Amino acid sequence: MSAATSRGGTAPAVTFYRIAYWLGFTPWEHGLAQPAVARQIAAMLDREEAGRGRPLGRALDLGCGSGIHAVELARRGWQVTGVDAVPKAVDQARRRAAELGVGVDFRLGDVTNLAALDLEPGLDRAEIERIYPQWTITDEQAQDARLPWFLDKLGAAPRWYRLRRG
């Protein structure tokens, strides 16, 4: 499960991302093109998938954007749900999955109000632990992405969380 955390309010962030997708200015979408990020993601998934049969399990990609990570997870054999608040991003994600022939359940919605989508977790470790005491965070990693200066100034801190029930 991935989540991009932000220290700002939800409404300004959603407005920013809607404008950015409308303009086609989405530098955070290029994380997989960065070799360090690609290696980090592949290593994390390889560890999690080791010794498992298919289906591998369920994955939730919060703030999925155009579906880069969600589609890769589905390609590898995960049952994936992606959530984003930006309609244009979700449309792009659905097209990406269709073009690559993988099934992903993309949902348009607020990642801070997943109950409205009949989904679970939150944005950061504290919120996940508060809302889901029955889950244990087994792994947390900062994403090794170089962020544009303005995202860094907004407090964006992409992280990967792996959870297990119990």
C-alpha angles and dihedrals in degrees: 000000000000130000131179107217123210130185092210129085122282100240097054091046093051091048090050093050094046090053092044093052091045089054092042090239103137110140092161088066090070096067094112089056089063106089094217092054094045090051092046094050094045092049092048092049093044090054093048094045096046111122095002128124126217132306087051096199140265125311129190118204109197114199088014095173110186091353102255095143096033092054092047090051091050091047088055093052106269125135099236137195117187123195129192135157095218114089094202091052092049090049090052090048092052091050091048092052092046092049091052094042098238129131118236126162101227116190130190107224152103112290089208091058105044092150087075088059095043089247136119144232135051138232109275140023096263092050093047091050092047097047097038110036089160090065127074123210103228098177136017124181134173110233111247093227126137104230126205111259094252093055089049089052090051089057097250109170112173111208137176120221127190116197136187126194115243 
